[in-house]
Amino acid sequence: PADVRNRKVIEFMELKQGNLFVADYAAKFESLCRFSPHYNIVEAEYDKCVKFESRLRHDIKQLIGFSEICDFATLVNKSRICDVDGRAKASYFKAVNEKRRKDYGKGKPYDKKGKKGEGSSGKEKNDGK
């Protein structure tokens, strides 16, 4: 029916990656793309790439935008790699920051706060006697 097709065209035109993995975004892009005849011809490969890239998350778009990739399959693959790498990097730094917060109040292993009569070098203080 025409109303369903029109809704799919609108959904395609408004589609953004958002929090989706690139692989999921690409699959949804491809499934909705078939409702927009302009993007289904060989001559429109460049336009399809521009549309796909323009709706990627900013961090991914920033990494691959300068490449000017005109092959849709290549663009999806490079974007997917950037997405996976970016998520791994974010996960790593999140774990590091959580560890830092957990260790924050423990002090340094070389602190000798509890020992009296010792200087910072660990030797006893000499009162000049």
C-alpha positions as CSV (number, residue, x, y, z in Angstrom):
1,P,0.0,0.0,0.0
2,A,1.1,3.6,-0.7
3,D,0.7,4.8,2.8
4,V,3.0,2.1,4.2
5,R,5.6,2.8,1.4
6,N,5.4,6.6,2.2
7,R,6.0,5.9,5.9
8,K,9.1,3.8,5.0
9,V,10.4,6.5,2.8
10,I,10.0,9.1,5.6
11,E,11.7,6.6,8.0
12,F,14.5,6.2,5.6
13,M,14.9,10.0,5.2
14,E,15.0,10.5,8.9
15,L,17.2,7.5,9.8
16,K,20.3,8.2,11.9
17,Q,22.8,5.9,13.4
18,G,22.3,7.2,17.0
19,N,23.3,4.5,19.5
20,L,23.0,1.7,16.9
21,F,26.1,-0.3,15.9
22,V,27.2,0.5,12.4
23,A,26.3,-3.0,11.3
24,D,22.7,-2.6,12.6
25,Y,22.5,0.9,11.1
26,A,23.7,-0.4,7.7
27,A,21.1,-3.2,7.8
28,K,18.3,-0.9,8.6
29,F,19.6,1.6,6.0
30,E,19.6,-1.1,3.3
31,S,16.1,-2.4,4.2
32,L,14.6,1.1,4.1
33,C,16.6,2.2,1.0
34,R,14.6,-0.1,-1.2
35,F,11.6,2.2,-0.7
36,S,13.5,5.1,-2.2
37,P,14.0,4.3,-5.9
38,H,16.7,7.0,-6.4
39,Y,19.2,5.1,-4.2
40,N,18.6,1.8,-5.9
41,I,20.3,2.5,-9.2
42,V,24.0,1.9,-9.9
43,E,24.5,5.6,-10.8
44,A,23.4,6.6,-7.4
45,E,26.1,4.7,-5.5
46,Y,27.9,8.0,-4.6
47,D,24.6,9.6,-3.4
48,K,23.9,6.5,-1.3
49,C,27.3,6.8,0.3
50,V,26.8,10.5,1.0
51,K,23.4,9.8,2.6
52,F,24.8,6.9,4.7
53,E,27.9,8.9,5.9
54,S,25.9,12.0,6.7
55,R,23.8,10.2,9.3
56,L,26.6,8.4,11.0
57,R,27.6,9.4,14.6
58,H,30.0,12.4,14.6
59,D,33.0,10.5,15.9
60,I,32.8,7.9,13.1
61,K,32.0,10.5,10.4
62,Q,35.0,12.5,11.5
63,L,37.4,9.5,11.1
64,I,36.2,8.4,7.7
65,G,34.8,11.6,6.1
66,F,38.1,12.7,4.6
67,S,38.4,9.4,2.7
68,E,35.6,10.3,0.3
69,I,34.7,6.6,-0.1
70,C,32.4,6.1,-3.1
71,D,31.8,2.3,-2.8
72,F,28.9,1.6,-0.4
73,A,30.2,-1.8,0.8
74,T,33.7,-0.3,1.5
75,L,32.1,2.6,3.4
76,V,30.1,0.3,5.6
77,N,33.1,-1.9,6.3
78,K,35.4,1.1,7.2
79,S,32.6,2.6,9.3
80,R,32.1,-0.7,11.1
81,I,35.8,-0.9,12.0
82,C,35.8,2.6,13.3
83,D,32.7,1.9,15.4
84,V,34.1,-1.3,16.9
85,D,37.5,0.3,17.7
86,G,35.8,3.4,19.1
87,R,33.6,1.3,21.4
88,A,36.6,-0.7,22.6
89,K,38.6,2.5,23.3
90,A,35.7,3.9,25.3
91,S,35.3,0.7,27.2
92,Y,39.0,0.6,28.1
93,F,39.0,4.2,29.4
94,K,35.8,3.6,31.3
95,A,37.5,0.7,33.1
96,V,40.6,2.7,33.8
97,N,38.6,5.6,35.3
98,E,36.5,3.2,37.4
99,K,39.7,1.7,38.8
100,R,41.1,5.1,39.5
101,R,38.0,6.1,41.5
102,K,38.1,2.8,43.4
103,D,41.8,3.3,44.3
104,Y,41.4,7.0,45.0
105,G,41.2,6.9,48.8
106,K,43.8,4.2,49.4
107,G,46.9,6.4,49.2
108,K,50.2,5.4,47.6
109,P,52.0,2.3,48.7
110,Y,55.1,4.3,49.4
111,D,53.3,6.8,51.8
112,K,54.5,6.4,55.4
113,K,51.8,8.5,57.0
114,G,51.4,6.1,59.9
115,K,55.1,6.1,60.9
116,K,56.2,8.7,63.4
117,G,59.6,10.2,63.7
118,E,60.5,9.5,60.1
119,G,61.1,12.0,57.4
120,S,60.1,11.6,53.8
121,S,63.2,9.6,53.0
122,G,62.2,6.9,55.5
123,K,65.2,7.7,57.9
124,E,64.7,8.8,61.4
125,K,64.8,12.5,62.0
126,N,67.8,13.9,63.8
127,D,66.9,16.6,66.3
128,G,70.4,17.9,66.2
129,K,71.4,16.1,69.4
